Amino acid sequence: MRIVITEFMSLDGVVQAPGGQGEDNDGGFAHGGWSHPFFDAEVVGGAFAEAMAKAEALLFGRRTWQTMAAAWPDRAGDPFADQMNAIPKYVVSASLGEDELTWNNTTRIAGDEAVARIRELRAADGGDLVVMGSPTLVRTLLGEGLVDELRLMIMPVLLGGGKSIFPADGGLRTLELASTTISPAGVHVCTYRPVSRG
């Protein structure tokens, strides 16, 4: 399976709380919902639809999974929501109990086993394993060289700080731009793939 990262991102690289106020206030982040003015169904929504069309499963960190699990089950009847609810999901967590995995088709991956288990999933045959949000998990995946594609929806807004998906370990990682589309609101939907070393 390919691991595909799909993120709303500000121009200064922040991915924190794009969906709404109160989604993630860590560090005093006060701009929840910042992506809404730049969303359009055709370009930005189309990028998500395309990613989901190739998805065989979803992979989340605990906090993003909890946010999604609280939102999507109540939206049943919408084709995208129905797909989100039906597709297999994995959540990396050291704290969630099995009784808390109330979102349909969710499997927990223990935090201390995450890298090894995700390597196994990546080595398996199948479609894409899509990651949304989950900045801590994405930093780990990038640091471990486990990302096959980054699909970034870079929005024309500066947030002045917040959570990022990029490792701050001093490592040099080269990417190639596979495609780019610009929405009428100035969102750059960019697909990047790591360049193999050697």
Disulfide bonds with the S-S distance in Angstrom:
none
